[in-house]
Every structure is written in C-alpha cells, then in structure tokens.
Amino acid sequence: MSLVGPYMTTTQYNRKQKTTKNKKVLAAQAEHAAWLKKMGVDDASLEKRAVKNKNGRRVSIHEIPDYKTTKPTVPLSNKVAAHGPAKESMTYSGERQLLGIATMHKSNMVPVFADNKQAAIDIAQMRRN
C-alpha cells in the first residue's frame, strides 16, 4: 500500500451524493408522464396491450422470418483459383556487353555497357543523364 498514491484509501470514496430534484424538474416530469398517458404509451397502457402467452409472459407480436434457403442454389466448389502463371526470371542474354557496375550519387548502382562509352564517362564525372 505504500507505493499507491493518496487517492487510494480504505474508506469509501466513491459514495455519490443523491441529487434532489427541484420543483421545476418535478413539474416537467409530471407533465411528460401525463402526455405519455394521453398518447397511450405509458407503462400501464403498454402493459395492458401487450400480447401474453398462457403463462402470463409477454411475447412478440412479430414473427421471425424464415431465412433458410429453400430455392435451388448454384453448385459451389471448394477449389481455390491459382494466382496465375509464374513471372519469367530475368536472365542476362549477352546481347549487350556489360563492362561492370558503377557507383554514382550516394550508392546508386548503375550498369555500364560497352556500347555506350559516354555513359561511363558521365558516371565517372558524377553526372546524371
């Protein structure tokens, strides 16, 4: 208990004070109760109109609809469709001669081909295309 803050106590600290209703609130509640009785929706009127079974318990006046499927349905299957053909793996065909891979601008790896010597010069001088 020594680690718990001062809000924790052994006395009852959650007892709430009962609020007293003033005359204006009591008059408004009485007026509302009279209006409900006039409309026929107060507790006594509703209890008289309620449908009861032989044991005296209230029952619903509405029927629960039957949601069972009685119509013939489309035949279903448990087969799962495939995701499609596999992607072709990328392979080097050798059509262009790859000299190497150069590093340009913050570890940006760029391939260098033999047919484009100007690109190799630009990479060496740190220029972008």
Helices and strands as residue ranges (DSSP letters): H 23-39, H 43-49, E 98-104, E 108-113, H 117-124
